[in-house]
Amino acid sequence: MVAKPGFDSHWRGTLVFVKALMEAGMEVIYTGNQFPDEIVESVLQEDVDVLCLSILSGSHLRIIPKIAQMLREKGAKDTLIIVGGTIPKQDIPELKKAGVDEAFMPGTPLHEIVEYIKNEVEKRKDKV
């Protein structure tokens, strides 16, 4: 699932990312802009393996940890959470501490993100 938390209106890169995932053979649910509770509810309803959050609004340290916490509280502890957008490198450790598995900066080759997702999903399936 790919979502844009809040009212962040920068969506072009997100749609390019969605297309890359689909071309890699992944089923993708693109929810567009949603509030954190709506994102969590969508993850639970759709039983997704991966939540990809695209954020360029600068509110990543407030919104993303809230989403990760709500997912844990609702029992979606195994959902892989990745974030993309304009996130300062110094904020990545705090996001990871809050439950984000990986953060990708602008300019990251799409194939690297696709491979990361494939590898992580496969690892998680092997543990089950």
trRosetta pair geometry for C-beta under 8 A, 3 or more apart (Angstrom, degrees):
i j d omega theta_ij theta_ji phi_ij phi_ji
1 28 7.5 139 -103 -163 27 58
1 29 4.5 -24 -110 69 79 102
1 30 7.8 164 -161 -84 57 27
1 31 6.4 25 -175 -18 104 110
1 42 6.3 153 -160 127 153 112
1 43 6.0 -142 41 -95 154 72
1 46 6.2 118 -70 78 128 147
1 48 4.4 -72 -13 -94 108 168
1 50 7.1 178 27 91 62 60
1 51 5.4 -15 67 -113 100 64
1 52 6.9 -176 91 27 47 74
2 14 6.3 151 159 -172 127 99
2 17 6.7 157 -130 103 148 113
2 18 5.3 -127 37 -87 160 96
2 21 7.4 179 -45 16 128 155
2 28 6.2 6 -2 -170 110 107
2 29 7.2 175 24 85 66 51
2 30 4.9 -16 66 -110 104 73
2 31 7.2 -174 85 19 51 74
2 52 4.5 -22 -106 73 74 110
2 53 7.9 172 -155 -81 53 24
2 54 6.7 28 -175 -13 96 111
3 30 7.8 163 -77 -159 47 48
3 31 4.5 -4 -102 54 92 116
3 32 7.3 -10 -138 63 61 21
3 33 7.8 104 -174 -119 76 18
3 34 5.5 -51 -160 34 121 113
3 39 4.8 143 130 -120 168 109
3 42 7.1 137 -76 68 137 146
3 51 7.0 -23 19 -166 111 91
3 52 7.4 147 22 80 61 58
3 53 5.9 -24 72 -108 84 68
3 54 7.4 -175 91 24 35 79
4 8 5.1 -129 175 69 108 106
4 11 6.5 -69 -54 -99 158 88
4 14 6.1 -51 -66 -88 112 166
4 31 7.8 -157 21 84 66 82
4 32 6.1 -40 30 176 108 37
4 33 4.8 -46 83 -89 106 60
4 34 7.3 120 66 18 58 66
4 53 7.5 125 -107 -161 29 63
4 54 5.2 -39 -96 71 80 94
4 55 7.0 146 -151 -83 65 59
5 8 6.8 50 72 6 58 119
5 33 7.7 21 136 -147 6 65
5 34 7.0 -49 -113 73 43 65
5 35 7.5 52 -157 -145 70 24
5 36 6.1 27 -139 -73 111 72
5 39 6.4 -40 -94 -38 82 150
5 53 5.9 15 -21 -157 107 115
5 55 5.6 -10 42 -89 104 114
5 57 7.9 -114 86 24 87 130
5 59 7.6 -128 107 89 117 110
5 63 4.6 137 142 157 149 142
5 64 7.1 -145 -5 -71 162 63
5 67 6.7 -106 -94 -49 134 138
6 33 6.8 -60 98 -158 30 100
6 35 6.8 58 -87 -108 47 55
6 36 8.0 10 -51 -37 75 77
6 55 7.8 64 34 -125 108 102
6 57 6.2 -62 82 14 136 165
6 59 6.4 38 -2 67 163 144
6 63 6.1 -88 -28 -104 117 153
7 33 6.0 50 -114 -162 37 143
7 57 7.5 96 72 -95 64 148
8 11 8.0 135 118 -61 82 73
8 33 6.8 178 51 -109 65 105
8 54 7.5 -157 102 112 141 79
8 55 5.8 -168 -44 -137 167 58
8 56 5.5 131 -162 47 125 75
8 57 4.2 -115 -90 -41 101 111
9 33 7.7 -18 -89 -66 53 139
10 13 6.9 10 148 23 96 104
10 14 7.7 122 116 -12 67 107
10 54 7.9 -130 93 144 89 110
10 56 4.4 -24 51 48 144 146
10 57 8.0 -173 16 -56 110 69
11 14 4.9 -62 -158 41 58 119
11 15 6.0 56 149 -24 85 100
11 32 7.4 -5 -121 -135 137 77
11 54 7.8 102 -122 104 53 142
12 15 6.0 -59 -154 33 30 107
12 16 6.7 30 151 -17 65 104
13 16 5.5 -52 -150 35 37 114
13 17 6.3 40 150 -21 67 105
13 54 6.9 175 94 -156 98 135
13 84 7.7 -140 131 129 121 125
13 106 7.4 -65 -131 -118 160 93
14 17 5.5 -54 -151 36 33 114
14 18 6.4 37 150 -22 66 103
14 30 7.6 125 148 -145 107 117
14 54 4.3 -155 -94 44 109 173
14 84 8.0 157 -96 80 73 123
15 18 5.4 -45 -144 33 36 115
15 19 6.5 40 154 -20 64 102
15 30 7.7 52 -105 -143 65 158
16 19 5.8 -54 -153 35 31 113
16 20 6.6 33 149 -21 64 105
16 110 7.4 -115 139 -84 96 138
17 20 5.6 -53 -150 33 33 113
17 21 6.6 33 152 -18 65 103
17 52 7.2 -157 141 147 134 147
17 54 7.0 169 38 -79 152 132
17 84 6.8 165 -98 59 160 164
17 110 6.6 -166 -116 -123 62 107
17 113 7.2 -36 -143 95 103 156
18 21 5.8 -55 -153 35 32 111
18 22 6.4 28 152 -16 65 108
18 28 5.3 151 -156 148 83 153
18 30 5.0 2 -117 -77 147 130
19 22 5.7 -57 -147 39 32 111
19 23 6.2 32 155 -19 67 108
20 23 5.7 -54 -144 38 30 111
20 24 6.4 28 154 -18 62 108
20 110 4.1 -105 -142 176 163 138
20 111 7.7 -121 -171 -65 124 49
20 113 7.6 70 110 71 139 114
20 114 6.1 -119 145 -60 104 121
21 24 5.7 -61 -152 37 31 111
21 26 4.5 -60 170 61 88 129
21 28 4.9 104 101 -73 126 132
21 52 7.9 -143 -65 -4 151 159
21 114 6.5 -176 -100 -105 58 94
21 117 7.5 -3 -120 58 103 165
22 25 7.8 91 178 -39 32 10
22 26 6.4 -93 -88 64 32 73
22 28 5.3 -84 -66 11 87 126
24 114 4.6 -176 -80 -155 163 133
24 118 7.4 -117 160 -56 131 120
26 114 7.8 -151 -15 -140 131 92
26 117 7.4 -4 -85 119 154 140
29 42 7.3 -169 126 168 135 115
29 46 5.7 -76 0 -147 168 164
29 48 6.8 -113 33 -86 124 128
31 34 5.2 -20 135 -22 125 131
31 38 7.6 168 166 133 141 104
31 39 6.9 162 79 -110 157 70
31 42 5.4 7 -90 -158 148 172
34 38 3.8 -129 -177 95 111 121
34 39 4.9 147 95 -58 124 76
34 42 6.8 -19 -177 -10 177 138
35 38 4.8 90 54 9 74 107
35 39 7.2 -137 95 -9 36 87
36 39 5.6 -54 -147 32 33 112
36 40 6.4 30 157 -17 67 105
36 63 5.9 -161 -68 -161 116 82
36 66 5.0 -22 -147 110 165 115
36 67 4.8 -133 -144 -77 99 82
36 70 6.4 130 153 10 107 150
37 40 5.7 -51 -147 37 34 112
37 41 6.3 36 154 -19 65 107
37 70 6.8 -136 -102 -154 60 163
38 41 5.7 -53 -145 38 32 112
38 42 6.3 35 154 -21 64 105
39 42 5.7 -56 -151 35 30 112
39 43 6.5 32 151 -21 64 104
39 51 7.3 90 168 -157 108 129
39 53 7.6 34 -158 -99 153 106
39 67 5.7 -22 87 -130 134 121
40 43 5.7 -51 -150 32 33 113
40 44 6.5 28 154 -15 65 106
40 67 6.2 -167 -61 -149 95 72
40 70 4.4 -68 -91 119 157 124
40 71 5.7 -145 -126 -71 98 69
40 74 6.2 126 172 10 117 151
40 76 7.6 -175 -156 27 81 142
41 44 5.8 -57 -149 39 32 109
41 45 6.1 30 156 -18 67 110
42 45 5.8 -55 -140 39 30 110
42 46 5.9 7 167 0 66 115
42 48 8.0 19 129 -10 79 128
43 46 6.5 -72 -141 49 20 95
43 48 5.3 -86 -143 36 69 111
43 51 5.5 -24 -102 -81 127 124
43 71 6.3 -23 91 -112 155 108
43 76 5.8 62 129 -147 122 170
43 79 6.0 23 -176 -123 131 161
44 47 7.3 18 -174 -70 30 53
44 74 5.9 -74 -78 143 134 137
44 75 8.0 78 -116 64 110 92
44 76 6.1 -116 -84 -54 78 129
48 51 6.2 106 99 -66 133 73
48 79 6.5 57 90 -131 83 111
49 79 6.9 170 180 -130 23 63
49 80 6.3 15 147 18 71 104
49 121 5.3 51 151 -125 140 110
49 124 7.3 156 -162 80 104 143
50 79 7.0 154 -104 -172 19 74
50 80 4.4 -24 -110 69 76 107
50 81 7.8 169 -160 -79 58 26
50 82 6.8 -3 -171 10 104 105
50 117 5.7 23 -114 -147 165 108
50 120 7.7 101 -96 90 115 119
50 121 6.5 -65 -47 -75 115 111
51 67 7.7 -156 138 151 149 127
51 71 7.4 -128 3 -91 156 152
51 79 5.5 37 -8 160 107 121
51 80 7.1 176 26 86 64 54
51 81 5.1 -11 67 -109 103 70
51 82 7.4 169 88 29 54 60
52 82 5.2 -14 -112 70 71 96
52 83 7.7 163 -162 -89 53 27
52 84 6.9 7 -177 3 97 108
52 117 7.9 -31 -71 -94 117 132
53 64 6.2 161 96 -111 159 98
53 67 6.9 133 -79 73 149 165
53 81 7.1 8 -2 -169 111 88
53 82 7.3 -179 26 93 71 46
53 83 4.9 -21 69 -110 99 75
53 84 7.4 170 88 26 50 64
53 85 7.9 -54 121 -11 75 123
54 83 7.8 159 -86 -161 27 57
54 84 5.2 -20 -109 71 72 95
54 85 5.6 129 -169 -61 55 105
55 59 7.0 -108 -175 63 127 73
55 60 5.0 143 103 -85 142 92
55 63 6.9 172 -118 72 151 133
55 64 6.9 -117 2 -58 157 109
55 83 6.5 -28 23 -162 107 103
55 84 7.7 141 26 78 61 47
55 85 4.3 -115 70 3 52 169
55 86 8.0 -109 109 42 63 65
55 87 7.3 61 80 -63 100 103
56 85 4.6 -143 -69 -157 62 110
56 86 4.9 64 -136 16 76 103
57 60 7.7 151 63 -40 76 70
58 86 7.4 -28 -71 91 67 107
59 62 5.0 -55 -177 47 83 111
59 63 5.0 63 125 -12 101 113
60 63 6.4 -67 -125 49 25 94
60 64 5.1 9 -171 -8 69 124
60 83 6.8 98 -147 -178 121 146
60 85 6.8 179 -76 79 130 131
60 87 5.3 -29 36 -107 174 106
60 91 6.6 93 91 142 123 146
60 95 6.8 -28 151 -88 111 125
61 64 7.1 -28 -93 38 17 101
61 65 6.9 12 -174 -5 46 115
61 91 5.9 -104 -69 -153 108 123
61 94 6.3 11 -125 111 103 136
61 95 7.3 -103 -101 -71 64 84
62 65 7.4 -83 -167 38 12 99
62 66 6.9 7 153 -16 54 119
63 66 5.7 -67 -157 36 31 115
63 67 6.5 28 155 -20 70 105
64 67 5.7 -52 -150 33 35 111
64 68 6.4 33 155 -17 67 106
64 81 8.0 134 -170 163 97 129
64 83 5.9 1 -124 -93 144 143
64 95 5.8 -2 106 -134 142 102
64 98 6.7 104 112 98 89 141
64 100 6.2 7 160 -64 127 124
65 68 5.6 -54 -145 40 35 112
65 69 6.1 37 156 -21 68 106
65 94 7.8 -57 -63 148 127 88
65 95 7.1 -130 -61 -124 85 54
65 98 3.5 -82 -112 -162 95 148
65 99 7.0 120 -132 27 60 100
66 69 5.9 -55 -147 37 28 111
66 70 6.4 26 156 -17 63 108
67 70 5.9 -57 -148 38 29 109
67 71 6.4 31 154 -21 64 106
67 81 7.6 152 111 -137 110 137
68 71 5.8 -54 -150 34 30 113
68 72 6.6 30 153 -17 64 104
68 81 5.8 -104 -99 13 97 178
68 98 5.2 120 60 139 147 87
68 99 3.2 155 178 73 135 132
68 100 6.3 -95 -74 -52 142 63
69 72 5.8 -54 -152 35 33 110
69 73 6.2 31 153 -18 66 109
69 98 7.2 -61 -45 -174 90 91
69 99 7.0 179 -55 -1 51 147
70 73 5.6 -55 -144 39 33 113
70 74 6.1 20 159 -10 67 112
71 74 6.0 -65 -144 45 27 102
71 76 4.2 -75 -172 74 87 111
71 77 7.4 148 132 -78 89 34
71 79 5.7 -94 -176 48 138 133
71 81 7.3 171 39 -66 164 129
71 99 7.4 167 60 149 116 150
72 75 7.9 66 179 -51 28 13
72 76 7.2 -88 -70 64 26 64
72 77 5.5 59 -124 -94 69 79
72 99 6.6 -120 -41 -112 121 150
76 79 4.5 11 160 -13 104 123
78 124 6.1 128 -175 -165 104 128
80 101 5.3 -44 -159 10 75 157
80 117 7.1 145 111 -135 150 72
80 120 5.3 107 -119 129 148 131
80 121 6.6 -92 -7 -75 148 71
80 124 6.8 -127 -52 -31 109 152
81 99 6.1 44 42 131 148 87
81 100 5.1 -101 108 -123 110 53
81 101 5.4 137 59 2 63 90
82 100 7.1 95 -117 -169 27 89
82 101 5.9 -53 -73 65 70 97
82 102 4.9 -11 -119 67 94 87
82 103 7.1 171 -165 -87 67 32
82 104 6.7 27 173 -6 111 104
82 113 7.4 139 152 -155 154 99
82 116 7.4 112 -102 113 149 127
82 117 7.1 -87 -7 -84 152 93
83 87 6.6 58 125 -34 121 155
83 95 6.3 -83 27 179 151 147
83 100 5.4 -30 -7 -145 117 136
83 102 7.6 -168 31 100 68 47
83 103 4.7 -18 69 -114 99 80
83 104 7.2 179 91 25 49 68
84 103 7.2 160 -83 -165 38 58
84 104 4.5 -19 -103 69 89 98
84 105 7.7 -164 -148 -72 68 9
84 106 7.9 106 177 -69 90 53
84 108 7.5 -119 -128 40 108 130
84 113 7.4 3 -79 -116 131 147
85 106 7.4 8 -165 -50 21 87
86 105 7.8 59 -114 -148 37 75
86 106 6.3 3 -81 -21 71 119
87 91 5.5 -116 178 74 91 123
87 92 6.6 104 129 -71 121 78
87 95 7.2 -1 -173 -32 146 152
87 103 5.6 -80 75 -178 150 135
87 105 6.8 -122 52 -98 82 76
88 91 4.8 89 68 -1 85 106
88 92 8.0 -132 101 -23 51 78
89 92 5.8 -32 -163 -3 45 118
89 105 7.5 -21 -75 -72 82 136
90 93 7.6 -41 -176 20 42 100
91 94 5.5 -60 -164 42 57 113
91 95 6.1 58 142 -24 81 105
92 95 5.5 -56 -147 37 36 112
92 96 6.2 34 157 -19 69 105
92 100 8.0 -111 -158 88 64 134
92 103 4.8 -140 -123 43 99 141
93 96 5.7 -55 -145 38 32 111
93 97 6.2 37 154 -22 65 105
94 97 5.5 -50 -146 35 32 115
94 98 6.5 30 153 -18 63 108
95 98 5.6 -60 -151 38 32 111
95 100 4.1 -12 151 27 94 142
95 103 5.7 70 86 -56 149 133
96 99 7.8 -179 -171 37 28 12
96 100 5.3 -80 -86 70 43 85
96 101 7.5 66 -126 -128 81 11
96 102 7.9 34 -96 -86 101 30
96 103 7.5 -102 -55 -13 88 106
100 103 6.1 38 142 -56 139 92
101 120 6.7 93 153 -150 150 154
102 116 6.2 -93 71 169 169 144
102 120 7.9 -137 -5 -58 128 154
104 108 4.3 -90 -172 29 104 163
104 112 7.8 154 -127 99 126 107
104 113 5.4 -1 -89 -93 166 113
105 108 5.7 121 60 -35 60 104
108 112 5.7 -108 172 69 94 127
108 113 6.0 91 123 -47 122 104
109 112 4.7 93 72 -3 89 104
109 113 7.6 -166 97 -3 51 82
110 113 5.7 -57 -156 37 42 109
110 114 6.2 42 149 -20 72 107
111 114 5.4 -51 -143 39 36 115
111 115 6.1 37 157 -19 67 106
112 115 5.9 -54 -146 38 28 110
112 116 6.4 34 153 -23 62 105
113 116 5.6 -50 -148 33 32 115
113 117 6.5 31 154 -18 64 104
114 117 5.9 -56 -152 35 29 110
114 118 6.4 27 153 -17 65 108
115 118 5.7 -53 -144 38 33 111
115 119 6.1 30 159 -17 67 109
116 119 6.0 -61 -148 39 26 108
116 120 6.1 18 159 -14 64 113
117 120 6.0 -62 -144 41 26 106
117 121 6.1 24 161 -18 65 110
118 121 6.1 -59 -145 37 25 107
118 122 6.3 24 157 -18 62 111
119 122 5.8 -59 -150 37 28 112
119 123 6.4 30 154 -21 64 106
120 123 5.6 -50 -147 33 33 113
120 124 6.4 30 156 -17 65 106
121 124 5.8 -58 -150 38 31 110
121 125 6.4 32 152 -20 65 106
122 125 5.8 -55 -148 35 31 111
122 126 6.5 35 153 -23 64 104
123 126 5.7 -56 -154 31 31 113
123 127 6.9 30 151 -21 63 104
124 127 5.8 -52 -154 29 36 113
124 128 7.0 36 150 -24 63 102
125 128 5.8 -53 -155 26 38 112
